[in-house]
Amino acid sequence: MSIDLPTPGSIAAGIDIQARIAAFDTDGTLLARAAELWAIIEPDAWEVSDTYWEQWVLENPGERHWIEHERDKRRELGNVYLRHRFCDLSGRTWVESMERSVAAGYKAGVSTMALLSMTCASDRAALTILMRRVPFDDPRLTGYVDTLMKVFGMEAELTVELYAGFAAHTANNERARLAGEFRESIGSTVEVANHESGELRSQSGKASMLARGMLGKTSEVAAAAEQSAVAMREAAQTAAGLIRAIEDARTEVEAAAEIATRASAQAGEAVGMS
């Protein structure tokens, strides 16, 4: 996963170096003694830089350094960093240099613990140089060791602070990304809902038209049924009339037959009498 880092120097700009100086410099000698320490360590400062990267190799055998510089270049950069850290402890140059180093480690996925382990190893190398160059009975030695421990403490605290700044930046970016995806998802959902709502309105319109059509058909059927009923009533009336006519005709036929019978009888009687 690609890691988006903040603008170079932006995290270091938020570091209150004076507050840290005040916390560690309890007797007011820290800045002066730190500069004296550099004069003692400088001739062998390359050992400090080498030890820093050797610690990474010890912890991660077979893996390349995450900073693609050859040894001489790493020593040169390390020397510049150490000089500013010891000689200008209250300045911002060494803090900005540390920010770049922590940024490179963070982007490469190096943990805070690994960075602190490397820092501890490099300061142990500085202590070794100090003990080698300053006699054990030198009254300044105790003060130098104390100063070195304070500088190391500041460096460790700043490492954690800078790393946390990069982690917070990544978290903010991730939240912004998720919020953007959420907004896009909501927008798509609303668009789909609007589309489906439009389809429902269209279907509702069609259903309304069908209902009106069915009502029209129902009216037509009702009218046809009424017409059929009228026709049936008329047919019934006609049938009744026919029945009455047939009955009248039958009555008339019967009367005519009776008259014919009587006439025949009378005719027979007349023939007999003659």
C-alpha positions in Angstrom: 0.0 0.0 0.0 1.3 3.4 -1.0 1.7 5.8 2.0 1.1 9.5 1.5 3.5 11.5 3.6 2.8 15.1 4.8 4.7 18.1 3.4 8.4 17.7 4.5 9.1 19.7 7.6 5.4 20.1 8.6 5.6 17.6 11.5 8.9 18.9 12.7 7.4 22.4 12.7 5.0 21.4 15.4 7.8 20.2 17.7 8.3 22.5 20.7 12.1 22.0 21.1 12.3 24.7 23.8 9.9 22.8 26.0 12.0 19.7 25.7 15.2 21.6 26.5 13.5 23.0 29.6 12.4 19.5 30.7 15.9 17.9 30.3 18.2 20.8 31.1 17.6 21.0 34.8 20.9 22.6 35.7 21.4 24.8 32.7 24.5 23.0 31.4 23.0 20.8 28.7 23.7 23.0 25.7 27.3 23.8 26.6 28.2 20.2 27.6 26.6 18.8 24.4 28.9 21.0 22.3 31.9 19.8 24.3 30.8 16.2 23.7 30.9 16.7 20.0 34.5 17.9 20.1 35.3 14.6 21.8 33.2 12.3 19.6 33.7 13.9 16.2 36.9 12.1 15.2 35.1 8.7 15.5 31.6 9.9 14.7 31.4 7.5 11.7 31.2 4.6 14.3 28.0 6.1 15.6 26.5 6.1 12.1 27.7 2.7 11.2 26.3 1.2 14.4 22.9 2.7 13.7 22.6 0.8 10.4 24.3 -2.3 11.7 21.6 -2.6 14.3 19.0 -2.7 11.5 21.0 -5.5 9.8 21.2 -7.5 13.1 17.4 -7.2 13.5 16.6 -7.8 9.8 19.2 -10.2 8.4 19.2 -10.2 4.6 17.1 -7.1 4.2 18.4 -3.9 2.5 18.5 -0.6 4.2 15.4 1.5 3.5 17.6 4.5 2.6 19.4 3.7 -0.6 22.8 5.3 0.2 26.2 3.8 0.2 28.2 3.6 3.4 30.2 6.7 2.8 27.1 8.8 2.0 25.4 7.4 5.1 28.4 8.4 7.2 28.4 11.9 5.7 24.7 12.4 6.4 25.0 10.9 9.9 28.0 13.2 10.7 26.0 16.3 9.7 23.0 15.2 11.9 25.2 14.5 14.9 27.0 17.8 14.6 23.7 19.7 14.7 22.3 17.6 17.4 25.3 18.2 19.7 26.3 21.7 18.7 22.8 23.2 18.1 20.6 21.2 20.4 18.1 24.0 20.7 17.9 24.6 17.0 15.5 22.9 14.5 18.0 21.6 11.9 18.6 18.3 13.6 14.9 17.9 14.3 14.1 18.3 10.6 16.9 15.9 9.7 15.4 13.4 12.2 12.0 13.9 10.6 13.3 12.9 7.2 14.9 9.8 8.7 11.7 8.8 10.6 9.6 9.5 7.5 11.8 7.2 5.4 11.5 4.5 8.0 7.7 5.0 8.4 7.1 4.8 4.6 9.2 1.6 4.5 7.0 0.1 7.2 9.7 0.2 9.9 8.2 0.1 13.4 8.8 2.7 16.2 10.5 0.0 18.3 13.0 -0.8 15.5 13.9 2.9 15.1 14.4 3.3 18.9 16.5 0.1 18.9 18.7 1.7 16.2 18.9 5.0 18.1 19.9 3.2 21.3 22.6 1.3 19.5 24.1 4.5 18.0 24.1 6.3 21.3 25.8 3.3 22.9 28.5 3.7 20.3 28.8 7.4 21.2 29.2 6.3 24.9 31.9 3.9 23.9 33.8 6.6 22.1 33.4 8.9 25.1 34.7 6.3 27.5 37.6 5.6 25.2 38.6 9.2 24.8 38.0 10.6 28.3 40.0 9.0 31.2 37.9 7.3 33.8 39.2 9.6 36.5 38.5 12.8 34.6 36.0 14.8 36.7 34.1 15.9 33.6 33.2 12.3 32.6 30.2 12.0 34.9 28.7 15.2 33.5 29.4 14.1 29.9 27.7 10.8 30.5 24.7 12.6 32.0 24.5 14.9 29.0 24.7 12.1 26.6 21.8 10.3 28.3 19.7 13.5 28.2 20.4 14.0 24.5 19.5 10.4 23.9 16.3 10.8 25.9 15.3 13.8 23.8 16.1 11.9 20.6 14.0 8.9 21.6 11.1 11.1 22.7 11.2 13.0 19.4 11.4 9.8 17.4 8.1 8.6 19.0 6.5 12.1 18.5 7.5 12.3 14.8 6.4 8.8 14.1 3.0 9.4 15.8 2.6 12.5 13.6 3.1 10.4 10.4 0.6 7.8 11.8 -1.9 10.5 12.5 -1.5 12.0 9.0 -2.1 8.5 7.5 -5.2 8.0 9.7 -6.6 11.3 8.7 -6.1 10.5 5.0 -7.7 7.1 5.5 -10.7 8.7 7.2 -11.0 11.2 4.4 -10.8 8.4 1.8 -13.5 6.3 3.6 -15.7 9.4 4.0 -15.3 10.1 0.3 -16.2 6.5 -0.6 -19.2 6.7 1.8 -20.4 10.0 0.1 -20.0 8.4 -3.3 -21.8 5.3 -2.1 -24.7 7.4 -0.7 -24.8 9.4 -3.9 -25.0 6.2 -6.0 -27.7 4.8 -3.7 -29.8 8.0 -3.9 -29.4 8.0 -7.7 -30.5 4.4 -7.9 -33.4 5.2 -5.5 -34.4 8.1 -7.7 -34.2 5.9 -10.8 -36.3 3.2 -9.2 -38.7 5.8 -7.9 -39.1 7.1 -11.4 -39.7 3.6 -12.7 -42.3 3.1 -9.9 -44.0 6.3 -10.9 -44.0 5.2 -14.5 -45.4 1.8 -13.5 -48.0 3.5 -11.3 -49.1 5.7 -14.2 -49.4 2.7 -16.5 -51.4 0.9 -13.8 -53.7 3.9 -13.5 -54.2 3.9 -17.2 -55.0 0.2 -17.2 -57.4 0.7 -14.3 -59.2 3.5 -16.2 -59.3 1.2 -19.3 -60.8 -1.6 -17.2 -63.3 0.7 -15.7 -64.3 1.7 -19.3 -64.6 -1.9 -20.3 -66.7 -2.6 -17.2 -69.0 0.2 -18.1 -69.3 -1.2 -21.6 -70.1 -4.6 -20.3 -72.6 -3.2 -17.9 -74.3 -1.3 -20.8 -74.3 -4.4 -22.9 -75.8 -6.4 -20.1 -78.5 -3.7 -19.7 -79.2 -3.9 -23.4 -79.3 -7.7 -23.2 -81.7 -7.5 -20.3 -84.0 -5.1 -22.2 -83.9 -7.4 -25.3 -84.7 -10.4 -23.1 -87.6 -8.6 -21.6 -88.9 -7.6 -25.1 -88.4 -11.2 -26.2 -90.3 -12.5 -23.2 -93.1 -10.0 -23.9 -93.2 -11.1 -27.6 -93.3 -14.8 -26.6 -96.1 -14.1 -24.2 -98.0 -12.3 -27.0 -97.4 -15.3 -29.3 -98.7 -17.7 -26.7 -101.9 -15.6 -26.2 -102.3 -15.5 -30.0 -101.9 -19.3 -30.3 -104.4 -19.8 -27.5 -106.9 -17.5 -29.1 -106.4 -19.3 -32.4 -106.9 -22.7 -30.7 -110.1 -21.5 -29.1 -111.4 -20.2 -32.4 -110.5 -23.5 -34.1 -112.3 -25.5 -31.4 -115.4 -23.3 -31.8 -115.3 -23.7 -35.6 -115.0 -27.4 -35.2 -118.0 -27.5 -32.8 -120.1 -25.5 -35.3 -119.0 -27.8 -38.1 -120.0 -30.8 -36.0 -123.5 -29.4 -35.3 -124.0 -28.5 -38.9 -123.1 -32.0 -39.9 -125.5 -33.5 -37.5 -128.3 -31.2 -38.6 -127.6 -32.1 -42.2 -127.8 -35.8 -41.3 -131.2 -35.3 -39.6 -132.5 -33.4 -42.6 -131.5 -36.2 -45.0 -133.2 -38.7 -42.8 -136.4 -36.9 -42.7 -136.6 -36.5 -46.4 
